[in-house]
């Protein structure tokens, strides 16, 4: 008999979880929940992209100021 670590979720566990979710929320609520989850993920990705853009802008500004300071001396 194989011994599996506690972190592994097998196919039967996924089926059982899906059935429990279906029973709890019903067939009509699941698409609404997934839509809300999708909007949340999209918003999160947009926020990450905005922060990365701001970091690049600040880095470019600092590099430009560093290059100008060296040229003045």
Secondary structure, DSSP 8 states (H G I E B T S, - for coil): -----TT---HHHHHHHHHHHHHHHHHHHHHHHHHHHHHHHHHHHHHHHHHHHHHHHHHHHHHHHHHHHHHH-
